[in-house]
């Protein structure tokens, strides 16, 4: 990760300066509700802080204290240091899925099933909003946001001109790619210089081929990557490169550069996340944009209707003395009044009534529905799992998708890279 030394110093300072979870300030009779997260940006920080002041005014004797960290620091060493330190947060941001599973296993996540029911907070969300937040029938997270991290966006005009329909199977997808190539247009545009872009899409493809359990277990180092099924999955990726369906500079340009190439008509399809929609509206409002999910893979062992995405939210620390207060704060955060403030600051609220459907782009609403109704939600490698393992997998993906290595060679190097992590 970038800025490791700065991140380590920052995390050490945070650990040294913070106060105890739900601690009562000596002699004052006042308790502090501590909330930790990566930095959501200046506009949203102001909303959080305003909500903190409102909460204080409505809860005598409670002071709300926020700890905003650099995202990379928070995701890697920041949050673990906070949770194990003297002054652990009462409420903290986390991703649903494997990362939440780890917090539960380590004893840092409270079972809030009954509190969600009794407070009415659960009723503020659709059932699908809790995907990846329920473990063994118990709920451990309050949803705050979600993103579909990969679908395949396509240029409707190009498809229409060529008489093409969005494909639903891999065979149909290859046929579409070939038709686009024959028309002199780059079929698929990807900017993978930071590795995660293709890593997300191909991670989803891998899960479709090998099965969600095998995908997850490999990323948790419970089974090897260099298996016939993983090689088979990478074989499909190699086919895209060998047939010339991907831009030649796939690993040399950034995701935002690929965004603009696609939006300006220099490619027919672009695998990326739901955040492309507002960019498209702002940069190329005349573009007719559509999307389809990763096509079904031949003889795939995974759920062929799965969606890759991240649902995230706030976790109540099991060790907190202010669990009920933390639930009250999140009920305030999830209210319609707060959702309006969050929307104005650029967030997309996830509550039933929080989304402004009249002013939200239809594609964004459709993508939200896609996630809410997903039969299986697959976590991207770099948000659901160990960042070191994710980086190694994403590197292997970049080697195959850019034609640098054959599937078996890339997987062998991947295993060599992660070998020290298995000791």
C-alpha positions in Angstrom: 0.0 0.0 0.0 1.1 3.6 -0.4 2.4 5.8 2.4 3.0 2.9 4.8 5.4 4.8 7.0 3.2 7.9 7.3 0.2 5.6 7.9 2.0 3.7 10.6 3.0 6.9 12.4 -0.5 8.3 12.1 -2.0 5.1 13.4 0.4 5.1 16.4 -0.5 8.7 17.2 -4.2 8.0 17.0 -3.8 5.0 19.3 -1.8 7.0 21.7 -4.2 10.0 21.8 -7.7 8.4 21.7 -9.8 7.7 24.9 -11.6 4.4 26.2 -14.7 3.0 24.4 -17.7 4.5 25.9 -15.6 6.0 28.7 -17.1 8.4 31.3 -15.0 11.5 31.6 -13.8 11.5 35.2 -15.6 14.0 37.5 -17.9 15.3 34.7 -20.5 12.5 34.6 -20.3 12.8 30.8 -19.8 9.8 28.5 -18.1 9.9 25.1 -19.5 8.1 22.1 -16.5 7.5 19.8 -17.0 7.0 16.1 -14.2 6.0 13.7 -14.1 5.8 9.9 -12.0 6.6 6.8 -12.2 10.1 5.6 -15.5 10.5 3.6 -14.5 14.0 2.3 -15.0 17.5 3.7 -18.7 17.8 2.8 -19.7 14.5 4.4 -17.4 15.1 7.4 -19.4 18.3 8.1 -22.7 16.3 7.9 -21.4 13.7 10.4 -20.2 16.5 12.7 -23.5 18.3 12.5 -25.3 15.1 13.4 -22.9 14.7 16.3 -23.9 18.1 17.6 -27.6 17.3 17.1 -27.2 14.0 19.0 -25.4 15.8 21.9 -28.3 18.3 22.1 -30.8 15.5 22.3 -28.8 13.2 24.7 -27.7 15.0 27.9 -24.4 13.7 29.2 -23.2 12.3 25.9 -20.3 13.8 23.9 -19.7 12.6 20.3 -16.1 12.3 19.2 -15.1 11.5 15.6 -11.9 9.9 14.4 -11.4 10.3 10.6 -8.4 8.6 9.1 -6.8 8.4 5.6 -8.7 5.6 3.8 -5.6 3.4 3.2 -4.4 3.8 6.8 -7.9 3.0 8.2 -8.4 0.0 6.0 -5.1 -1.6 6.8 -3.6 -0.8 10.2 -5.7 2.1 11.4 -8.9 0.3 12.5 -7.2 -2.8 14.0 -5.0 -0.5 16.1 -8.0 1.5 17.2 -10.0 -1.6 18.2 -7.1 -3.1 20.1 -6.1 0.1 21.8 -7.1 1.6 25.1 -9.6 4.0 23.5 -11.5 1.8 21.1 -14.4 3.3 19.1 -18.0 2.5 20.1 -19.1 2.7 16.5 -16.9 2.2 13.4 -17.1 1.9 9.7 -16.5 -1.5 8.0 -17.3 -3.4 4.8 -19.8 -6.2 4.8 -18.6 -9.7 4.1 -15.3 -11.2 5.1 -14.0 -8.1 6.9 -17.1 -8.0 9.0 -16.7 -11.8 9.7 -13.2 -11.1 11.0 -14.5 -8.4 13.4 -17.1 -10.7 14.7 -14.6 -13.6 15.2 -12.2 -11.2 17.0 -14.9 -10.1 19.4 -15.2 -6.5 18.1 -18.8 -6.6 16.7 -21.9 -6.6 18.8 -25.0 -8.7 17.8 -27.5 -5.9 17.4 -30.4 -8.0 16.0 -32.7 -7.2 18.9 -31.8 -3.5 19.1 -32.5 -3.1 15.3 -35.9 -4.6 15.9 -36.9 -2.8 19.0 -35.6 0.6 17.8 -37.4 0.4 14.5 -34.1 0.9 12.7 -34.3 -2.3 10.8 -37.6 -1.3 9.2 -35.9 1.7 7.6 -34.0 -0.6 5.2 -35.0 -3.1 2.6 -34.0 -6.7 3.5 -31.3 -6.8 0.7 -29.5 -3.9 2.4 -28.2 -6.4 5.0 -26.5 -8.7 2.5 -23.2 -9.8 4.0 -24.2 -8.3 7.4 -25.9 -11.3 8.9 -23.9 -14.2 10.3 -25.5 -17.3 11.7 -28.8 -15.5 11.8 -27.5 -12.5 13.8 -27.1 -9.0 12.4 -23.8 -7.2 13.1 -24.0 -4.0 10.9 -26.1 -1.0 10.1 -26.0 -0.3 6.4 -24.9 3.2 5.2 -24.0 2.8 1.5 -23.4 0.3 -1.3 -21.8 0.2 -4.7 -22.0 -2.3 -7.5 -18.2 -2.5 -8.1 -18.5 -3.9 -11.6 -20.9 -4.3 -14.4 -20.2 -3.9 -18.1 -21.4 -0.6 -19.3 -22.0 -0.3 -23.0 -22.6 2.4 -25.6 -26.2 1.9 -26.8 -25.6 3.8 -30.0 -22.7 1.5 -31.1 -24.8 -1.6 -30.2 -27.8 -0.2 -32.1 -25.7 0.7 -35.2 -24.3 -2.9 -35.2 -27.6 -4.6 -34.4 -26.3 -6.0 -31.2 -28.1 -6.9 -27.9 -26.6 -7.1 -24.5 -25.2 -10.6 -24.1 -26.3 -12.9 -21.3 -23.8 -15.8 -21.9 -20.1 -15.9 -22.4 -20.5 -17.2 -25.9 -22.8 -14.3 -26.8 -20.3 -11.9 -25.2 -17.5 -13.2 -27.4 -19.8 -12.8 -30.5 -20.5 -9.2 -29.5 -16.8 -8.5 -29.0 -16.0 -9.9 -32.5 -18.7 -7.9 -34.2 -17.5 -4.7 -32.6 -13.9 -5.5 -33.5 -14.8 -6.1 -37.1 -16.5 -2.7 -37.2 -13.1 -1.1 -36.3 -14.0 -0.3 -32.7 -12.2 -1.4 -29.5 -14.7 -3.9 -27.9 -13.6 -3.5 -24.2 -11.8 -0.5 -22.7 -10.1 -0.9 -19.3 -7.7 1.3 -17.3 -5.8 -1.0 -15.0 -2.7 0.8 -14.0 -3.8 0.6 -10.3 -4.7 -3.1 -10.8 -8.0 -3.0 -8.9 -10.1 -2.2 -12.0 -9.6 -5.4 -13.9 -9.1 -7.0 -10.5 -12.8 -6.4 -9.6 -14.2 -7.6 -12.9 -12.0 -10.7 -13.3 -12.5 -11.4 -9.6 -16.2 -11.6 -10.3 -15.6 -13.8 -13.4 -13.4 -16.1 -11.3 -16.1 -16.5 -8.7 -18.6 -17.4 -11.4 -16.2 -20.1 -12.7 -14.7 -21.6 -9.5 -17.6 -20.9 -7.2 -18.0 -18.3 -4.5 -16.8 -20.6 -1.8 -13.6 -21.5 -3.6 -13.0 -17.9 -4.5 -13.4 -16.8 -0.9 -11.3 -19.6 0.5 -8.4 -19.0 -1.8 -8.4 -15.3 -0.8 -8.4 -16.4 2.8 -5.4 -18.8 2.1 -7.6 -21.8 2.9 -6.9 -23.4 -0.5 -4.4 -22.7 -3.3 -4.9 -20.4 -6.3 -3.0 -22.7 -8.7 -5.8 -25.1 -9.3 -7.4 -26.3 -12.6 -10.5 -24.2 -11.9 -8.6 -20.9 -11.4 -6.5 -21.7 -14.5 -9.7 -22.3 -16.4 -11.1 -18.9 -15.3 -7.9 -17.2 -16.4 -8.2 -19.0 -19.7 -11.3 -17.0 -20.5 -9.4 -13.8 -19.7 -6.4 -14.8 -21.9 -8.9 -15.4 -24.7 -10.0 -11.8 -24.6 -6.5 -10.6 -24.9 -5.4 -13.1 -27.6 -8.4 -12.2 -29.8 -7.7 -8.4 -29.5 -10.9 -7.5 -27.6 -9.1 -5.4 -25.0 -7.3 -2.1 -25.5 -3.5 -2.6 -25.9 -2.6 -0.2 -23.1 -4.9 -1.8 -20.6 -2.2 -1.9 -17.8 -0.7 1.5 -18.7 -3.7 3.8 -18.2 -5.7 4.7 -15.1 -9.3 4.0 -14.5 -10.4 7.6 -15.1 -8.5 7.7 -18.4 -10.4 4.6 -19.6 -13.6 6.2 -18.4 -13.1 9.1 -20.7 -12.0 6.9 -23.7 -15.3 5.0 -23.3 -17.5 8.0 -22.7 -16.0 9.7 -25.8 -16.9 6.7 -28.0 -13.5 5.1 -28.2 -14.8 1.7 -27.0 -18.0 -0.1 -27.0 -17.9 -1.6 -23.5 -16.3 -0.6 -20.2 -16.2 -2.9 -17.1 -16.4 -0.6 -14.0 -18.5 0.3 -11.0 -21.7 2.2 -10.5 -19.8 5.5 -9.9 -19.4 5.8 -13.6 -23.0 7.0 -13.9 -22.6 10.5 -12.3 -19.3 10.9 -14.3 -21.1 10.1 -17.5 -24.0 12.5 -16.7 -21.5 15.3 -16.0 -19.0 14.7 -18.8 -21.1 13.3 -21.7 -24.8 13.9 -21.0 -25.7 13.1 -24.6 -24.3 9.5 -24.3 -26.8 6.7 -24.3 -25.4 4.5 -21.6 -26.5 1.0 -20.7 -25.1 -1.9 -18.7 -25.3 -5.7 -18.3 -24.0 -7.9 -15.6 -21.0 -10.3 -16.2 -22.4 -12.9 -18.6 -23.0 -16.5 -17.4 -19.8 -18.6 -17.7 -19.9 -22.1 -19.3 -20.3 -24.8 -16.7 -19.6 -22.3 -14.0 -19.6 -23.5 -10.4 -20.8 -20.2 -8.9 -24.2 -18.5 -9.0 -24.5 -17.1 -12.5 -26.7 -14.3 -11.3 -24.3 -13.1 -8.6 -23.4 -9.4 -8.3 -20.0 -8.1 -7.2 -20.3 -5.1 -4.9 -19.6 -3.6 -1.6 -22.2 -2.9 1.1 -20.7 -1.1 4.0 -22.0 0.4 7.2 -21.3 1.0 10.9 -20.5 -1.7 13.4 -21.2 -1.4 17.1 -18.2 -2.5 19.2 -19.2 -5.5 21.3 -17.0 -4.0 24.1 -18.8 -0.6 24.1 -20.6 0.6 27.2 -22.8 2.7 24.9 -24.4 0.2 22.6 -27.9 1.6 22.9 -26.6 5.1 22.3 -24.7 3.9 19.2 -28.0 2.5 17.9 -29.8 5.8 18.6 -27.1 7.7 16.7 -27.5 5.5 13.7 -31.2 5.9 13.8 -30.6 9.7 13.6 -28.1 9.2 10.8 -30.7 7.0 8.9 -33.6 9.5 9.2 -35.1 11.2 6.2 -33.8 14.6 7.4 -30.3 13.3 7.7 -30.6 11.5 4.3 -31.4 14.8 2.7 -28.2 16.4 4.1 -26.2 13.4 3.0 -27.6 13.5 -0.5 -26.8 17.2 -0.7 -23.2 16.4 0.3 -22.9 13.8 -2.5 -23.8 10.6 -0.7 -26.4 8.1 -1.9 -28.4 7.0 1.2 -29.4 3.4 1.3 -32.6 3.6 3.4 -36.0 2.9 1.9 -37.0 6.5 1.8 -33.6 8.1 1.7 -33.0 7.9 -2.0 -34.4 10.9 -3.9 -35.9 8.9 -6.8 -37.0 11.9 -8.7 -33.5 13.4 -8.9 -31.5 10.2 -9.0 -30.4 8.9 -12.4 -32.5 5.8 -13.5 -29.3 3.8 -14.1 -28.2 4.5 -10.5 -31.6 3.4 -9.3 -31.4 0.3 -11.4 -27.9 -0.5 -10.1 -29.1 -0.1 -6.6 -31.9 -2.5 -7.3 -29.4 -5.0 -8.9 -27.5 -5.0 -5.6 -30.5 -5.2 -3.3 -31.9 -8.2 -5.2 -28.7 -10.0 -5.8 -29.0 -13.7 -4.9 -25.3 -13.7 -4.0 -23.1 -10.6 -3.3 -19.5 -11.3 -4.1 -16.9 -9.1 -2.3 -14.1 -7.5 -4.5 -10.6 -8.9 -3.7 -9.4 -5.6 -2.3 -12.2 -4.7 0.1 -13.4 -8.1 1.3 -10.1 -9.7 2.0 -6.5 -9.3 3.1 -5.0 -6.4 1.0 -1.7 -8.3 0.5 -3.5 -11.4 -1.0 -5.8 -9.1 -3.0 -2.8 -7.2 -4.5 -1.1 -10.5 -5.5 -4.3 -11.8 -7.1 -4.9 -8.5 -8.9 -1.3 -8.5 -10.2 -1.8 -12.0 -11.6 -5.0 -10.7 -13.3 -3.1 -7.8 -14.8 -0.4 -10.2 -16.2 -3.1 -12.4 -17.9 -5.4 -9.6 -19.1 -2.4 -7.8 -20.7 -0.8 -10.8 -22.3 2.3 -10.8 -20.1 1.9 -14.3 -18.7 -0.1 -17.5 -19.4 -2.7 -18.4 -16.7 -0.6 -21.2 -15.2 2.6 -19.0 -15.0 0.6 -16.1 -13.4 -0.9 -18.4 -10.8 2.5 -20.0 -10.0 3.9 -16.5 -9.4 0.9 -15.6 -7.3 1.5 -18.6 -5.1 5.2 -17.7 -4.7 4.2 -14.1 -3.7 1.8 -15.1 -1.0 3.8 -18.1 0.3 5.3 -16.0 3.2 1.7 -15.1 4.3 0.9 -18.8 4.8 3.6 -19.3 7.5 
